[in-house]
Amino acid sequence: MNTLTKSLLMLVAGAAVGAGVTAWLAPASQSGGETDSGSDAPLYWVAPMDPNYRRDKPGKSPMGMDLIPVYEETGSAAKAAAGTVAIDPKVVNNLGVRTAPVSVRPLQTDINTVGYVQYDENNLVHIHPRVDGWVETLYVKAAGDPVSQGEPLYSLYSPTLVNAQEELVIALNRGNQSLITAAKARLSALQLSQDFINRLSRDRVVRQTVTFYALQSGVVDNLQIREGFYVKPGTTLMSIAKLDPIWVEAEVFERDVAQVQAGQPVSMTLDYLPGRVWQGAVDYVYPALDDKTRTLRVRMSFDNADHTLKPNMFAQIALHGERSDSALVVPREAVIRTGSQDRVVVALGDGAFKSVAVTLGRVTANGVEILNGLLPSDTVVTSAQFLIDSESSKTSDFLRMAPRDEQNDDNTATVEGVINRIDADTRMINISRDGIEKWGRPPATMDFVADRHIDLDSLAAGMSVTFTFTVGDEFMISVITPHGVLAPADDEGHDHTAQGEL
C-alpha cells in the first residue's frame, strides 16, 4: 500500500470520527434525531462539519459526508438560547465531561519566583590601603574566615608610614605644638588608630611595620592579597561582610510588577532545609527592568541569627499579594483562552451546555478570578470543554468561527450611558445612553435586558456605565462596566423610548 493510499484512508477515517463527534454534540437548534418536531419534513440539510453549508435536499458535503436533516422544533429545544448545546447523558459520560461549581471565597495572589541569597551590602566593608607598601604579615588566610572587631588583619611596611611617624617624633622632640597637631592629623588620615598615635607619642619609637585591624565582626570575603604583595591606594585587599541580616534578591516578570511594593510580606523556603519557612518583607524594588530578560529585581531582608542562610544559595520565594475577602473563582482548567477573548463552558443542567465570554481577574495556582460573565450559582465544565465550546461557538451570540468583520458588528454596539432604573425581576435596565455614531443614532433613553451572567447587585440607579448590547428580539446587554455614581437621570418625557426604538 503506497503512501498516497494510506493518506487517503487516514483522511476518510478522520472525517468519519469528526462527523460522529459533531452528531453527538449537535446544538439544540440542529439536533436531527430525537427532536420535539412540529413536522416530519426536514427544513433543510446541513454539513456535519459546517452548519453554514445548507441544502434543500439530501446530499454530500464538500468533505464527502452525508448531510444532516434539520427539523422545525416546537418544544423546549426551540426555546434554547443561541449557542446552547444539548448532549445525551451517555455521551456526556463517554466524553469524560467533569464540572465544578463557581465558588465565592477569599483570594490571595502569590507571586512565586526564585531568589539568590547575598550579603547585606549595608554592612559590607571594603579594606583599602592609603599608602604604597608591602604586606609583611597576613593574619587571615582564606576567604570565609570569621573575624571579630579589633582583630588584626595584616601588617604593612610602607616608607610613607615610617616618614609620617618620624615627623611626629621630631615635632614632639622640638615641642612645636602646631607641628605636633599636623603630624597627628596626617597619621590619622593614613588610617592609623588613635591608640597607635598615643603609643607613638608616649614611646617615641618609630615602627617599620604597622598592623591594621578589623573595623567590624563578620566573615572575610574577596581576599585579594598574600604575604609579600605590593599594594597601593586603590587596591582592594579584602572585604568583611555580616551574615545577619541577610539579603535575598529575586526577579519578577514584567506582568507581575504592578503587584510588588516595598513592605510586602514574603515567605521563603530552601530545598536543603525542607519544612522550614523564613518570613520577611520586600526591602526595595529596583527602578528599572532588565532589558534582556524583561524582569524586575526585588530585594528582601531576612533575619539570619543562626547563619543558616549562606550567600549564593537558591531559594523559593513567594511574594504575598493583597487578599480579597470575596471573589468569584473557577478552576484554572475551566478557562478557554484565545487571542481576543476568554470563555468558559457553563453547565445549564439536563445535558445542556453553553460557552460564555468572561472577564478574568487575578490568576492563582488553583483558581482564576472572574470579574464578569458568571454568577455564583453557575457550574462550569473543567474537562472536554474545548469540544463543547467548538460546537457552541457555531451558533452562539459571539460567533467565534466567523470573520471579524462578520461577528455581529451590524447589530452590536458599545456606548456609554447613565442607569435610571433597574428591575431585578425582569432584569430590565433603563439607561439614558449616548449617541451611536456608526448607526447615526442620537442619544436616547431606552430599556435594555441584562444577560443572565451580569450581576445586577453591582449596579445602581445614577451609575455611569459603558455597556455593549446586541439588537435582536430584545436589546440584550452582554457586557457592562460601571464607572461611578452620578446624579439620578431625569427620564421624564422619555416614555416614547420603549424597547422597540433605537
N, C-alpha and C positions, 0 to 999 in steps of 0.2 A: 504494500500500500504506500503510495507516494506521499510526499509532504502536502501537496495540494488537496488530495482526498482527505487526509487527516484533518486539515484545517477546516474543510467544509463540514465534516462530521461534527467537529467541536463547535462550530458556529450554530449548526442546527440544534445541537443539544443545549447550548446556552440560551437560544431563543425559546426553546420549549420550557426550560426552567423559569425564564423571565415571565413567560405567559402564565405559567402556573401560579407564580407568586402574585402577579397582578390580579389574577382571578380571585385569589384568597383575600387580597386587600382591596377589593373593588369598593370605591366610595359609595356612600348611601345613595347618591344620585345616579349611580351607574351599575348597581348590582343587578345582574342579569338572571340569577337563578331563583332564589326564594324571595320574591318581592310581593308587596301588597299591591298588585297591579289592578288598575281600573279597566284594563283592556288586554285581551290576549295577544293583540298585534303589537309588535315592537314599533317604537317611534323611529328608530334608526339603528344603525350598526356602527360600532367604533373599533379602532385598532386596540388590541390589548396593551400595547406599549405606548400608545399615543392617543388619548381621548379626543384630541383635536382633529384626528383623521376620521371623518364621518361619511357614511354612505347610506343610501335609502334602501339598500338590499344587501343580502349576504354576499360575502366575497372574501378576498385575501387582502391583508395589509401589505404595505410596502416591504415588510420584512418576511412575508410569506406565511403569516399566521392567520387563522380564521378570525373573522370579525366577530365581536361580541354584541348581541342584541341588547338594546336599552329600552325598558318599558316605562310607560307612564305610571307614576306612583301616587297613590291617594292616601296612604296610611302615614305612620309616624316617620317613615324614611323620607317621604316627600317634604316633611316639615323640618328636616335636619338642616343645621346651619351649613353654610358653604365651608368646604374643607373637612367635613366630618367623615371619618372612615368607620364603617361597620365591619367587624371581624367576628367570625364564628368562634365560640368558646374553644372548640377543639383546635382551631388554627392558632388561637392565642397561646394555647399550651404548647403546640408544636414549634412555634416561633421562639419560645422561651421569653415571652414578654413579662417583665417584672416592673412593679410600680412602687412608689414611695410617696407618702403624704407630704405636702408642703408643711414645714414646721416654722413656728414662730418662737424664737429663742434668742438669748443673748449671743452676740457675735463679737469676737475679738480677732483682729487681723494681726498675725505674726509674720515678720519678715525673717526668713531663715537664710543664713549665709555662712561663710567660713571666715574665721578670724586668725590672726597671727599675733602671738604673744611677743611683746617688745619691752625694753626698759622704759621706765618713766623718764622722759627726756628733761622734765623739770628738775630732776635730781641727778642728772648726768654731768660729771665734772671731767673736763679735759685737762691734762697736765702738759704744760709747755715750759721750756726754759726761757729766760730773758737775757741770757748771755751765751757766748760761744764757750765750748768746753768739751771735756771727755768724761764719760761715765766711768768712775772708778769702781764703785760697788753697786750692784743691783740687788735689793733686798726682796723683791717679788720676782719669781722666776717664770711664772706662766699666767696666761690669761685665765680668768675664772677663780684665781686665788682670792680668798676673803682677806680684807684688811679692816683695821679699826682706825678711827680718827686719832691722829697723833702718831701713828706707826710709821717708821722710816720706810721710804720708797726707794731712794737711790742717793748716792753721793757723787758730787761733780767737782772736777778740777777745772777751774777757769781762771786765766790770768786777770780777767776783768774783776772777778770777785776778790782776788788777792789784792789788787790795787785799791779797790774800794775799802777793804779792811785797813790797809796801811794808811790811807788818808785819814780815817777816823783816829787811829793811834797817834799819828803826827799831830792832829788837831788837839787831842787830849794832852799830849806832852807839852804843847805850846800854851794850853789854857785859853785858846781863842774860841769863845763861845759861838760866834757866828759860823766858824769853820766846823765846829763840832756838830751844830744843828744841821748844816748842809751835808756833812758826811753821813750822819744817821739817816737823813731823808733819802740819800742815794741808796744805802743798803736796804732800806725798807722797799724802795721801788724795784730793787732787784730780787724781791720775794724772800728776803731773809727775815726770819721771825723776830719778834721783839725780844724773846728770851736769848736768842743768839746775839743780838746787838747789845743787850745788857751784860751778857757774859764777856763779850769782847771789850766793852768799856771798863769792866772790872779787872779782867786779867791782862788786857793789852797784849794778847798773844794772837798773831795772825795765823789762821788755819789754811793749809793748802787745799784741802778738800772740804766741801760744805755738804751736809746731809739735808735732804728735803723730805718733808713728812706729809702724810695723807690729811687732806682737809676735811674728809668725812668718812664714815664707815660704809662699806659696801663690798663689791667684788671688782676685781681688775678686768678691764675689757680693752681690747685693741692695743695690746702690748707691742710696741714698735722698736724697742731698744734691747741691747745686750751689753754686758760689761765691755768697756773699751770703745764703745760707739762715740763718734764725734757728733755733737749736736749743736744746733744754733737756734736763735729765735725763729719761730715758725714751725719747728719740728714738733709733731705730736708724739710725746713719749708714751703715754697711756691714758686710759680713761677709768674713772671709778663710778660705778652705777649702783643704785639701790634696787632691791628686789621687792620692796614693799613701800608704796603700792606698785602695781604693775600695769602697763598699758596693753590693750588689745586693739588692733586695727582690723577693720573688715571692709569689704567692698559691697555696695548696694547697687542693684541695677537701676538704670535711669527711670524706669516706670514706677519704682517704689520710692523715689527721692522725696516726693511730697509727704510721705508718711513718716519721715525721720526728722527728729528735732532733738536739741540738747535737753538733757534731763530725762529722756525716755528710758523706762526700765528695760533691763536686758538680762537674759539668762544665758549661761554658758556651760557647756559640757565638753569633756575631753575623752577620747577613745581609750586612753590608757588608765583612766580612773572612772569606770562605769558606775553609775548610781550617784555620783556627786555632782551637785549643781552649784555654780557660783552665781550670785546675784550682784548686779552692778547697774550702771547707768551710762547713757551716752554722754561723754565728756565734751566732745567737739565734733562738729560736722564741717568737713573741709569745703572751701568755697567753690572749687572747680572740679569738673568731671575729667576723667582720663579720656583723652581724645581717641585712643585706640580701642580700649575695652568698653567705653561708654558706661563706666561705673563711677560711683562717688565713694570716696573714702570716709569712714566713720571711725572715730576714736572713742574707746571705752576705758574706764578705770575700774580695777578690782583690787580688793584687799588681798594680800599675799603674805600674811604673817608667818606661815609655816614654810614659805619659799617652795611650795609645791609647783607653782607655775614657773616655767623656765622660758627664757627668750627663744624665739623661733619655733615654738610649739604650734601645732594646728589645733584649732578649737571650733566647735559648732556653736554658732551664735543665733539666738532668737530675740529679735527686737519686738517688744510687745507694743502693738498699736492701741488706739483708743477702743474702748469696749462700749458697744451699744446694748442697751437693756433689752431691746426688742427689734428683731429683724426677720424678714421673710426669707427663709433659706431652703434651697433644694440641693440634692446631691450634685456633685460636680459632673458626674457622668450623665446626668439628665439634660445638660445644656448642649445644644447643637449650635456650633459656632460657624458662621460664614463670613465672607469678607465684608458684607454690608449689613448683616442682621444676625441677631441671636434669637434662637427659638427653643421651646420645649414642647413635648407632646403631652397633652392633658388627657387623662382617662376620664371620660364622661359617664362611664357606667354602662352595663348591659352590652359590653362589647363595642362601644363607640369611643372613638379617639379623635382628637383634633390637634393640629400643630398651631401654636400661637406664638406671636412675637413677644419678646420680653426685653426689658432694660436691666442690664446687670450692674451690680454694685461691687462690693468688695469680694475677693476670692480668697478662701482659706483652704487648708489642706483637706478638709472634709465637707465643704459646702460652698455654695455661691449665693450671695445676697441678691434678691430680686427686688428692684425698685418699682417696676411697673409691669403689668401683664398677667399677674396671678393673684388669686385670692387665698387666704389662709385655709379655706376648706377644700382647695383643689388637691388632686392627686396626679403626679407626673410619672411618665414612663422612664425607667432607668436602663432598660435593656431592649434591643430591637427597635429603638425609637427612630433610627435613621431610615429603616424600611417604611415605617408608618408615616414618617414625615414626608418622604418622597411621594407617597400616594396622596397624602392630604394636600400637598402643595399644588397638585394638579387643578384642584377646584377651590382652593382657599382664597380668602379675600386679598392676600398679598401676592399670589401667583408667582412663586419663586422661579418657576421654569420659564416664564415669559421674558422677552427682551425688556430692557429698562424703559424704553420709550412706550411700551405697551402695558406696563404694570399699573393700571388704574390711574394714570396721570390725568385722564379726561374727566374722571368723576371723583377725584380725591384732591383735597386742598388743605393747606396748613395756614392758619390765621390766628391772630391774637384777638382777645376779647375780654369782657368782664361778666362774671356769673351774676345773674339776677335771682334765680330761684332754683332749688333742687327738690325734685320729688323722688324720694328714695323708693317708694312702692313701684312706680312705673319706670324708674331710672331715667326720668326726663330732666334735662338741664336746660334752663332758659338762659341764653347768652346774648349779650349785645356785642356782635363781632365787628371787626374792621372790614374794610373793603377787600374784595378778592380781585387782584389786578389781572390774573390770567383769564378770568371769566368776564371781566368788565362789570363786576357787580359792586354796587355801593354798599356802605355799611348798613347793617340791619340787625334787628333783634329777633331771634329765632329759637325754636325748641329743637333740641338735639337729644338723641338717645345714647346713653353711655354703654359701651361694650361691657359685658359681664365681668371682665377682668379689671376694670377700673374701680379703685376703692373710693367710693363716694364719701366716706368718713374723712378723707384727707382734703375735701373740697368744702367751700363755704360761700355763701352769698357775699358779693362785693369783692371777690378774689379776682385778681388779674391773672389770666392764663394764656398759654399758647397751646392750641389743640389741632389735631388732624382729624378730619371727618370725611366720610365717603357718602356720596349721593346714590341712593338706591330706593328700595321701598320706604326706607327711613333715612334721616340724616344721622348716620352712626359715627360716634366719636370713638376712634381706635386708640389714640394717644392724647393725653392731656397733661400739661406741665404747669403747676401753679407758680406764680412769681411773688405774690404778696396780696394783701387785702387793701382795697380801695374803698371809697365811699360807695354804698349800695347804689347801683344804677337805677335811674328812673325809667321804668318801662311803660309809663303811662302814654297812651296814644299809639302803642305798637301792637295792639291786638290783631291787626291785619297780617302780621308776620308770623303766621302759623306754620305748621310743619311742611306744608306744600309749597312754600315760596322761598326762593333764594334772595 
